[in-house]
């Protein structure tokens, strides 16, 4: 990888293609935490310039409202 100097520090060259990231959460009976967890992930991912992302929540057979809450997000 080539390195260039910018403002006195070395940085890799800018990417030619956008960066894409997928984040997955496996959730089993997580109705109390799933909304906060996903919201924090979305906030963090949204703060990264140039990043294209998606979040997937897999409801692993929960017996509580995990799936319902995840669908609402």
N, C-alpha and C positions, 0 to 999 in steps of 0.2 A: 504494500500500500504506500502510495506517495504521501508525503507530509509537507505541508507548507507552513510558513511562519506568518502569523497574523497578530499584530499588536504586541510583539515580543514573546508570543507563545506559539508552540507548534500545534497545528490542527490538521486533521485529515481533510482532503479536498471535499467540497460539497457533493452530496449524492446526486446522481443523475436521475434516479428513480425514487419515488416516494417510499418512505418506510411504512410498512404495514405490520400491525401486531394484533393477534387474537388472544384474548384472555378468557379462560374458562374456569368456572367455579362448579365443583360438585357439591350438591347441597342435600343433606338428609336431616329432616326435622330442624331446620335452621330459621324458623319463622321470626325469631327474635333478632337475628343478626343479618339476614340476607340483604335487606334493603340498605342498611348502613354500609355493608361490605361493598355492594355494587356501586352505591353512590360515591364512596371514597375512591374506588377504582376509576370511575368515570371522571371525577374531579382531577385525579392525578394524570390520567391519560390526556385529558383536554388541555392540560397545561404544557404539553410537549409540542412545540412548533413543528409543523410539517409531518406529524404522525397521523396516519390513517389507522383507525382501530375499530374493533368490535368486541363486545362482551357476550359470552354465552353462559347461561346458568342451566345446569343439568339437574333436574329434580330427580333424585335417586330413590323414588318410591316413598317419599315422606308421608307421614300420617297426620301431619299438621297442615298449616296454611302456607308452607314454603312455596309450593307451586303457584298458588293463587297470587301471592305477593310478588313473586318473580314475574309473573305475567303482567302485573300492573306497572312494572318498572319500564 
